[in-house]
């Protein structure tokens, strides 16, 4: 694991990659590193009306969206063979752009579904309807690897049925949340009225009451992070005993699958679903189903309906002032419907092979660095270290794009049909694709992000890290920049994803992705004590007046940021030391390579955010806010103190014994 692969020789004339315009030189880096490193960028990129948050991450995503839009527009303007990928991409895009047609068609595309709900006459019909319906439901079913047998796929159940998503929106009693609930009830009533349905105010009260019942029985976001507690595999007979109000044989028959077991993610919630189906008036249950159809179709019908939905979810929840332009929404739909087909075109035009090779060198150096750090841990036993190294060496690395592309032959797009109806076809196609894996071996070649996505992931069940082509661009990755920049930016992202294999959730899975304990009891207790330091530190951060970060909810991501910084900085140092002296870049623009490393890291998280979105993300996002991914993470990194001469006088200073020390 200690071999270092040098990569700078392929780019002889390198820059620092650091834009001095991003800095706010009036700020003191030792006092507020985020403002110093990102203040110039923030001033130059104020929020526009369509954004609740806009950062350097989003700026790259916007650039990708524009590139993809160019590719799609070329396709949409041409004639294609019926059934070809080009025909499907072009028709979906043109349908998405045609608001005139949608305004003329009104709600016709959902009338049959609404009529089917209205026609429900007895509870005996509900089991079959829930299995057959895609437009509504009280819980979710999806196919994924069995956490205890990661080589095989299993059916998994997950809590659902409340449109606000977060349990806290239904139960918290602070002024802000009470205001959101009141406006949500008004929004639901407005939507029933727009669809021409009777007694909208009564319907809204029914929806809020039933959703609140489901939300109260649901787990909160911290509880959902416990993979052991959310694994409850049972036979169909055991499931039938658990929730007897649903005929599970009818449900799965309507879904079109045969199985002998299922993992129930959230037992209390599913039991409450059964009780709700038995206890609530049938008409009220039908009202909730109706709402789910309205809510799910709102973005694909008339402009008036779309704006009503945006005015709540966009303005009230996130603080946006205007919706995104139609072309952005259209590209998003095409990406979501035929993502890998678009990705195949994207990488052909925008992702050179040399980018992939340099990324591979970075990843291997990060693996070597993490291996060194594991071996050097003074709190972990040799037995657990051996298992950790084994897991690290077994990680699968995916970069750029998949080796095999998805087949879209069975997706039928018909431009003569309404936009919403075509999207329902696409949803059915996706469902069939997912269900086709049920009971079969896990496909190790499958990607869970499209190549054009600006993101990355670690998957514990397959022990893999994935970096799509979309993220391998500035400000994360720059082929012309030196190693200080690339290790500080994409290097930390790589280390972040690797660390997810060893965060408070990932550490529960072995090298093969099975949820099996590979720790000694003593080592796990030491690990938990160290992660508790991280949790409590972030609990103390005030993100808005009177509102604190949720250290337990964001723990996994904060551990990953911390590990990513530690691992990548050591890999950077290793790589620099492996180079001939003449190839090392020293002080440039008065910044040492070490200082440039941390500037590059901070610039990844440069951004502006609305007050409403701060509150929304604090409830819903497992990642810390951008400012705190810098100012909250760096005070626990010894190399940052050294690089920037941070002393005890700095308000960011944390005493060494109170800093996080994990990986």
C-alpha positions in Angstrom: 0.0 0.0 0.0 2.9 2.4 0.4 3.8 2.8 -3.3 3.4 6.3 -4.5 2.5 7.0 -8.1 3.7 10.3 -9.3 1.6 12.0 -11.9 2.8 15.5 -12.5 5.3 14.6 -15.3 2.4 14.3 -17.8 1.7 18.1 -17.3 5.0 19.9 -17.5 3.7 23.5 -17.4 1.5 23.5 -14.3 -0.4 26.3 -12.7 -1.5 26.7 -9.1 -5.2 26.3 -9.9 -5.9 28.9 -7.3 -7.8 32.0 -8.4 -6.8 35.0 -6.3 -10.1 36.6 -7.2 -11.8 34.0 -5.0 -10.2 35.4 -1.9 -11.4 38.1 0.5 -8.0 39.5 1.6 -9.7 41.9 4.1 -10.6 38.8 6.1 -8.0 37.1 8.5 -7.6 33.5 7.5 -6.8 32.5 11.1 -10.1 34.0 12.2 -12.5 33.0 9.4 -10.8 30.8 6.9 -14.0 30.3 4.9 -14.5 34.0 4.4 -10.8 34.5 3.5 -10.7 31.7 1.0 -14.2 32.1 -0.5 -15.3 35.7 0.1 -14.3 37.0 -3.3 -16.1 34.2 -5.0 -19.2 34.8 -2.9 -19.3 38.5 -3.7 -18.8 37.8 -7.4 -21.6 35.1 -7.5 -24.6 36.5 -5.6 -27.7 34.4 -5.5 -30.1 34.8 -8.4 -33.8 34.4 -7.9 -33.9 30.7 -9.0 -31.4 29.5 -6.4 -31.8 28.8 -2.7 -28.1 27.9 -2.6 -25.5 28.4 -5.2 -21.9 27.4 -4.8 -18.9 26.4 -6.8 -20.3 22.9 -6.8 -23.5 24.2 -8.4 -21.6 26.4 -10.8 -19.9 23.3 -12.2 -23.3 21.5 -12.3 -24.7 24.5 -14.3 -21.8 24.3 -16.8 -22.4 20.5 -17.2 -26.1 21.2 -17.7 -25.4 23.7 -20.4 -23.1 21.2 -22.1 -25.7 18.5 -21.9 -28.4 20.9 -23.2 -26.3 21.6 -26.2 -26.0 17.8 -26.9 -29.8 17.3 -26.4 -30.8 20.3 -28.5 -28.9 18.9 -31.5 -30.7 15.6 -31.1 -34.1 17.2 -30.6 -33.8 19.2 -33.8 -33.2 16.1 -35.9 -35.4 13.4 -37.2 -34.7 9.9 -35.8 -35.7 6.3 -36.5 -38.7 5.4 -34.3 -37.6 3.5 -31.2 -34.0 4.9 -31.4 -32.4 6.5 -28.4 -32.3 9.8 -30.4 -36.0 9.7 -30.9 -36.6 9.1 -27.2 -34.3 11.8 -26.1 -35.6 14.3 -28.6 -39.3 13.6 -27.9 -39.0 13.8 -24.1 -37.1 17.1 -24.4 -39.6 18.6 -26.8 -42.5 17.5 -24.7 -40.8 19.0 -21.6 -40.4 22.3 -23.5 -44.0 22.5 -24.8 -45.8 24.3 -22.1 -48.4 25.6 -24.6 -49.6 22.0 -25.2 -49.6 21.2 -21.5 -51.7 24.3 -20.7 -54.2 23.1 -23.4 -54.4 19.6 -22.1 -54.9 20.6 -18.5 -55.3 17.7 -16.1 -56.5 15.2 -18.6 -53.4 13.0 -18.1 -54.2 12.3 -14.5 -58.0 11.9 -14.8 -58.0 8.2 -15.1 -55.8 7.7 -12.0 -58.1 10.1 -10.0 -61.1 8.2 -11.2 -59.6 4.9 -10.2 -59.0 6.2 -6.7 -62.6 7.6 -6.5 -63.9 4.1 -7.6 -62.3 2.3 -4.6 -65.3 0.9 -2.7 -63.8 -1.3 -0.1 -60.7 -1.9 2.0 -60.3 -5.3 0.4 -59.1 -3.5 -2.8 -56.3 -1.6 -1.1 -53.6 -4.3 -1.0 -53.8 -4.9 -4.8 -54.0 -1.2 -5.5 -51.0 -0.4 -3.4 -48.9 -3.0 -5.3 -50.1 -1.9 -8.7 -49.9 1.9 -8.2 -46.8 4.0 -8.9 -48.5 7.3 -8.4 -49.3 6.9 -4.7 -48.4 4.8 -1.7 -47.8 4.8 2.1 -44.4 3.0 2.0 -41.7 2.3 -0.6 -40.3 -0.9 -2.0 -37.0 -1.2 -3.8 -34.5 -3.8 -4.8 -30.9 -3.6 -3.4 -28.2 -5.8 -2.0 -29.0 -7.8 1.1 -27.0 -6.2 3.8 -26.2 -9.6 5.4 -25.5 -11.3 2.0 -24.2 -8.5 -0.2 -23.8 -10.7 -3.3 -27.5 -11.1 -3.7 -30.4 -8.7 -4.2 -33.4 -8.5 -1.9 -36.6 -6.5 -1.7 -36.3 -3.7 0.8 -39.2 -1.7 2.4 -38.8 2.0 3.4 -41.0 4.5 5.2 -42.9 7.0 3.0 -46.4 8.6 2.8 -45.7 12.1 4.0 -44.9 14.7 1.4 -42.8 17.1 3.5 -40.2 14.3 3.8 -38.8 15.2 7.2 -40.6 14.0 10.4 -39.8 17.2 12.2 -42.0 19.3 9.9 -45.0 17.5 11.3 -44.1 17.5 15.0 -41.8 20.5 15.9 -43.6 23.4 17.5 -41.1 26.3 16.9 -42.5 29.4 15.1 -40.8 28.6 11.8 -42.1 25.0 11.6 -45.6 26.0 12.6 -45.6 28.6 9.8 -44.5 26.0 7.3 -47.3 23.6 8.4 -49.9 26.3 8.0 -48.7 27.2 4.6 -48.5 23.5 3.6 -52.1 23.0 4.5 -53.1 26.0 2.4 -51.0 24.7 -0.5 -52.7 21.3 -0.4 -56.1 23.1 -0.4 -55.0 25.2 -3.4 -53.9 22.1 -5.3 -57.3 20.3 -4.7 -59.0 23.4 -6.0 -56.8 23.7 -9.1 -57.6 20.1 -10.0 -61.3 20.9 -9.7 -61.8 18.6 -6.7 -64.5 19.3 -4.1 -64.1 20.6 -0.5 -60.4 21.5 -0.8 -60.0 22.9 2.7 -61.5 19.7 4.2 -59.2 17.6 2.0 -56.2 19.5 3.2 -57.0 18.9 6.8 -57.4 15.2 6.1 -54.1 15.1 4.3 -52.2 16.8 7.1 -53.8 14.6 9.8 -53.0 11.4 8.0 -49.5 12.4 7.0 -48.8 13.5 10.6 -49.9 10.1 11.8 -47.5 8.4 9.5 -44.7 10.9 10.3 -45.0 10.4 14.0 -44.5 6.6 13.6 -41.5 7.2 11.3 -37.9 7.3 12.3 -36.1 10.6 12.3 -33.0 11.1 10.1 -30.6 10.2 12.9 -32.4 6.9 13.5 -32.4 6.2 9.8 -28.6 6.2 9.9 -28.4 3.0 11.9 -28.1 0.2 9.3 -28.4 -2.5 12.0 -31.7 -1.2 13.4 -33.1 -0.7 9.9 -32.4 -4.3 8.8 -35.3 -6.6 9.7 -35.4 -9.4 7.2 -38.4 -11.6 7.4 -40.4 -14.2 5.5 -43.7 -13.4 3.8 -45.6 -15.2 6.6 -43.7 -13.1 9.2 -44.5 -10.0 7.3 -48.2 -11.0 7.1 -48.2 -11.5 10.9 -46.5 -8.1 11.4 -49.0 -6.1 9.2 -52.1 -8.3 8.8 -54.2 -5.4 7.4 -52.4 -5.8 4.1 -52.7 -9.0 2.0 -49.0 -9.2 1.0 -49.5 -12.0 -1.5 -51.9 -9.7 -3.4 -49.6 -6.8 -3.0 -46.6 -8.6 -4.5 -48.6 -10.2 -7.2 -49.9 -6.8 -8.2 -46.3 -5.6 -8.2 -45.4 -8.5 -10.5 -42.8 -10.3 -8.4 -42.4 -13.5 -6.5 -40.3 -13.6 -3.4 -39.9 -15.4 -0.1 -38.5 -12.7 2.1 -38.3 -8.9 2.5 -36.3 -6.5 4.6 -38.6 -4.2 6.5 -36.6 -1.0 7.1 -38.8 0.8 9.6 -41.1 -1.7 11.5 -43.0 0.8 13.6 -43.9 2.9 10.6 -45.1 -0.1 8.5 -47.2 -1.3 11.4 -48.8 2.1 11.6 -49.6 2.0 7.9 -51.5 -1.2 8.5 -53.4 0.4 11.4 -54.2 3.5 9.3 -55.6 1.3 6.5 -57.9 -0.5 9.0 -58.9 2.4 11.3 -59.2 5.5 9.1 -62.4 6.2 7.0 -61.9 4.8 3.5 -62.8 8.2 2.0 -60.0 9.8 4.0 -57.5 7.2 2.7 -58.6 7.9 -0.8 -58.1 11.7 -0.1 -54.5 11.0 0.8 -54.0 8.9 -2.3 -55.5 11.7 -4.4 -53.1 14.2 -2.8 -50.2 12.1 -3.7 -51.2 12.0 -7.3 -51.7 15.8 -7.3 -48.3 16.4 -5.7 -46.5 14.0 -7.9 -48.0 15.3 -11.2 -47.7 19.0 -10.4 -44.5 19.7 -12.3 -45.7 18.1 -15.5 -49.1 19.7 -16.2 -50.1 23.3 -16.5 -48.1 26.4 -15.7 -50.6 27.4 -13.0 -50.3 24.0 -11.2 -46.5 24.1 -11.5 -46.3 27.5 -10.0 -48.5 26.6 -7.1 -46.2 23.7 -6.3 -43.1 25.9 -6.7 -44.6 28.6 -4.5 -44.6 26.2 -1.6 -41.7 23.8 -2.1 -39.5 26.5 -3.7 -40.4 29.7 -2.0 -41.7 28.7 1.4 -39.3 25.7 2.1 -36.2 27.0 0.4 -36.5 30.7 -0.1 -36.2 30.7 -3.9 -37.7 33.6 -5.7 -38.2 32.2 -9.2 -38.3 28.7 -10.7 -35.5 27.4 -12.8 -35.8 28.2 -16.5 -37.7 25.7 -18.5 -34.7 24.4 -20.4 -33.0 23.4 -17.2 -36.0 21.5 -16.0 -36.2 19.8 -19.4 -32.6 18.7 -19.3 -33.1 17.4 -15.8 -36.0 15.3 -17.0 -34.0 13.9 -19.9 -31.1 13.2 -17.5 -33.4 11.4 -15.2 -35.1 9.4 -17.9 -32.3 8.4 -20.3 -29.3 9.4 -18.1 -26.7 6.8 -19.3 -27.7 7.4 -23.0 -26.9 11.1 -22.5 -23.8 10.2 -20.5 -22.4 8.1 -23.3 -22.5 11.2 -25.5 -21.2 13.5 -22.7 -18.0 11.5 -22.0 -17.3 11.1 -25.7 -17.2 14.9 -26.1 -16.1 16.2 -22.7 -14.0 13.5 -20.8 -10.5 12.9 -22.2 -8.9 9.5 -21.3 -5.9 11.3 -19.8 -8.2 12.7 -17.1 -9.1 9.2 -16.1 -5.5 8.1 -15.9 -4.5 11.0 -13.6 -7.5 10.3 -11.4 -6.4 6.7 -11.1 -3.0 7.8 -10.0 -4.6 10.1 -7.4 -6.8 7.3 -6.1 -4.0 4.8 -5.7 -1.9 7.4 -3.8 -4.9 8.1 -1.5 -5.3 4.3 -0.9 -1.6 4.1 0.0 -2.0 7.1 2.3 -5.0 5.7 4.2 -3.1 2.4 4.6 -0.2 4.2 6.2 -2.5 6.1 8.5 -4.3 2.9 9.6 -1.0 1.2 10.3 0.1 4.2 12.4 -3.0 4.4 14.6 -2.2 4.1 18.3 -5.8 3.4 19.4 -6.5 0.3 17.2 -5.3 -3.2 17.7 -3.3 -5.1 15.1 -6.2 -7.6 14.6 -8.6 -4.8 13.6 -6.0 -3.0 11.6 -5.5 -6.1 9.5 -9.2 -6.2 8.7 -9.3 -2.5 7.9 -6.4 -2.8 5.5 -8.1 -5.8 3.9 -11.2 -3.8 3.3 -9.2 -0.9 1.9 -7.4 -3.1 -0.5 -10.6 -4.7 -1.6 -12.3 -1.4 -2.6 -13.5 -1.2 -6.2 -12.7 2.0 -8.0 -15.0 3.4 -10.7 -14.0 6.5 -12.6 -15.6 8.5 -15.3 -18.2 6.2 -16.8 -19.5 2.5 -16.7 -17.8 -0.2 -18.8 -21.3 -1.3 -20.0 -24.1 1.1 -21.0 -27.8 0.6 -20.2 -30.2 -0.7 -22.8 -33.2 1.6 -23.3 -35.0 -0.6 -25.9 -38.0 -1.3 -23.7 -38.6 2.4 -22.9 -41.3 3.5 -25.3 -41.7 7.3 -25.7 -44.7 8.5 -27.8 -44.8 12.2 -28.6 -48.6 11.9 -29.4 -49.3 11.1 -25.7 -49.2 13.8 -22.9 -45.9 14.6 -21.3 -47.0 13.2 -17.9 -48.2 9.9 -19.5 -44.7 9.5 -21.1 -43.1 10.1 -17.7 -45.3 7.5 -16.2 -44.0 5.1 -18.9 -40.5 6.1 -17.9 -41.2 5.4 -14.3 -42.7 2.0 -15.1 -39.5 1.3 -17.2 -37.3 2.2 -14.2 -39.4 0.1 -11.8 -39.2 -2.9 -14.2 -35.4 -2.4 -14.5 -35.0 -2.4 -10.7 -37.3 -5.4 -10.1 -35.4 -7.4 -12.8 -32.6 -7.7 -10.3 -34.7 -9.2 -7.5 -33.4 -12.5 -6.3 -30.4 -12.3 -8.6 -26.7 -11.7 -7.9 -25.7 -8.1 -7.5 -24.3 -6.6 -10.7 -20.9 -5.2 -9.6 -20.6 -3.2 -12.9 -23.8 -1.2 -12.2 -23.4 2.5 -11.6 -25.7 4.5 -9.3 -24.9 7.9 -10.8 -24.8 9.0 -14.4 -21.4 10.1 -15.9 -22.5 13.7 -16.2 -23.4 14.0 -12.5 -21.4 16.4 -10.4 -21.0 14.2 -7.3 -19.4 11.0 -6.1 -20.3 8.1 -3.8 -19.2 5.2 -1.6 -21.5 2.2 -1.6 -21.0 0.0 1.5 -22.8 -3.0 0.2 -20.3 -3.3 -2.7 -17.4 -1.6 -1.0 -16.9 0.7 -4.0 -16.0 4.3 -4.6 -17.3 6.1 -7.8 -16.3 9.4 -9.4 -18.4 10.3 -12.4 -16.8 12.3 -15.2 -19.0 15.3 -14.3 -17.1 16.0 -11.1 -13.7 15.7 -12.6 -13.5 19.3 -13.6 -12.6 22.6 -12.0 -12.9 23.4 -9.1 -12.4 19.8 -8.1 -9.9 18.7 -10.7 -7.7 20.6 -13.1 -5.3 18.8 -15.5 -3.2 21.9 -15.8 -2.9 22.5 -12.0 -0.2 21.3 -9.6 -0.7 18.6 -7.0 -1.3 21.0 -4.2 -4.5 22.0 -5.9 -5.7 18.6 -7.1 -4.9 16.9 -3.8 -6.6 19.7 -1.9 -9.7 19.5 -4.1 -10.5 16.2 -5.8 -8.0 14.4 -3.5 -10.0 15.3 -0.5 -13.2 14.2 -2.2 -11.5 10.8 -3.0 -10.4 10.5 0.6 -13.9 11.5 1.7 -15.5 8.7 -0.2 -12.8 6.2 1.0 -13.4 7.3 4.6 -17.1 6.5 4.2 -16.0 2.9 4.3 -14.8 3.6 7.8 -17.3 6.1 9.1 -19.8 5.3 11.8 -22.0 3.5 9.2 -19.5 2.1 6.8 -17.4 0.6 9.5 -20.2 -1.9 10.1 -19.7 -3.5 6.7 -16.8 -5.8 5.8 -14.6 -6.0 2.7 -17.3 -7.8 0.8 -20.1 -5.4 1.8 -21.7 -7.6 4.4 -23.0 -6.1 7.6 -20.6 -8.2 9.8 -18.6 -6.9 12.7 -14.9 -7.0 12.1 -13.9 -5.0 15.1 -12.8 -6.1 18.5 -15.1 -4.8 21.2 -12.4 -2.6 22.7 -11.5 -1.0 19.4 -15.1 -0.3 18.5 -15.6 1.4 21.9 -12.6 3.6 21.2 -13.8 4.5 17.7 -17.3 5.4 19.1 -15.7 7.7 21.7 -13.7 9.5 19.0 -16.6 10.0 16.8 -18.6 11.3 19.7 -16.1 14.2 19.9 -17.0 15.1 16.3 -20.7 14.8 17.0 -20.6 17.1 20.0 -18.3 19.7 18.3 -20.8 20.1 15.5 -23.7 20.2 17.9 -22.1 23.4 19.3 -22.1 25.2 15.9 -24.9 27.8 15.6 -26.0 27.8 11.9 -28.7 30.4 12.4 -29.9 32.4 15.4 -30.9 29.9 18.0 -30.5 26.9 15.6 -27.6 24.5 15.9 -26.2 21.9 13.6 -27.2 18.3 14.1 -24.0 16.6 14.9 -25.5 13.1 15.0 -27.3 13.5 11.6 -24.2 14.9 9.9 -21.7 12.6 11.7 -20.9 10.3 8.7 -20.3 13.2 6.3 -18.2 15.1 8.9 -16.1 12.0 9.6 -15.6 11.6 5.9 -14.5 15.3 5.5 -12.1 14.9 8.3 -10.7 11.7 6.9 -10.5 13.0 3.4 -8.4 16.0 4.6 -6.0 13.9 6.6 -5.6 11.2 4.0 -5.2 13.5 1.0 -2.8 15.8 2.8 -0.5 12.9 3.7 -0.8 11.6 0.1 0.1 15.0 -1.2 3.2 15.1 1.0 4.1 11.6 0.0 3.8 12.5 -3.7 5.8 15.7 -3.3 8.6 13.8 -1.6 8.7 11.2 -4.4 9.4 13.9 -7.0 12.8 15.3 -8.0 13.5 18.6 -6.4 13.3 20.4 -9.7 9.7 19.3 -10.3 8.3 20.6 -7.0 6.4 23.9 -7.1 7.3 26.1 -4.1 5.9 29.4 -2.9 3.7 31.0 -5.6 1.6 34.2 -5.1 3.0 34.2 -1.6 1.3 30.9 -0.8 3.2 27.7 0.1 2.1 24.4 -1.5 0.5 23.5 1.9 -1.5 26.7 2.0 -2.6 26.2 -1.6 -3.8 22.7 -0.6 -6.2 24.2 2.0 -7.3 27.1 -0.3 -8.2 24.5 -2.9 -10.3 22.6 -0.4 -12.1 25.6 0.8 -12.9 26.8 -2.7 -14.8 23.6 -3.4 -17.4 24.8 -0.8 -17.6 28.4 -1.7 -21.3 29.4 -1.9 -24.2 31.6 -0.9 -27.3 30.3 0.7 -30.7 31.8 1.7 -31.8 31.8 5.4 -34.8 29.5 4.6 -32.5 27.0 3.0 -30.2 27.0 6.0 -33.1 25.9 8.1 -34.4 23.4 5.5 -31.0 21.7 5.0 -30.3 21.6 8.8 -33.4 19.3 9.0 -32.9 17.4 5.7 -29.3 17.3 4.6 -26.7 14.8 6.1 -23.9 17.1 4.9 -22.9 20.1 7.0 -23.4 23.5 5.4 -20.6 24.7 3.1 -19.2 27.2 5.6 -18.9 24.5 8.3 -17.4 22.0 5.9 -14.5 24.4 6.0 -14.6 26.3 9.4 -15.9 23.2 11.2 -13.5 20.7 9.7 -10.1 22.5 9.5 -9.7 23.2 13.3 -9.3 19.5 13.7 -6.4 19.2 11.1 -2.9 19.7 12.6 -1.5 20.4 9.1 -3.8 23.4 8.7 -2.5 25.0 11.9 1.0 24.6 10.7 0.4 25.8 7.2 -1.5 29.0 8.3 0.3 29.6 11.6 -3.0 29.4 13.6 -2.3 30.1 17.2 -4.4 30.1 20.4 -5.4 33.7 19.7 -7.5 32.5 16.7 -11.3 32.1 17.3 -11.0 29.0 15.2 -8.4 27.4 17.5 -9.4 24.1 19.2 -7.2 22.8 21.9 -5.3 19.6 20.8 -6.9 17.4 23.4 -10.4 18.5 22.2 -9.7 17.8 18.5 -11.1 14.9 16.5 -8.5 12.1 16.0 -9.9 9.1 14.0 -8.4 8.1 10.7 
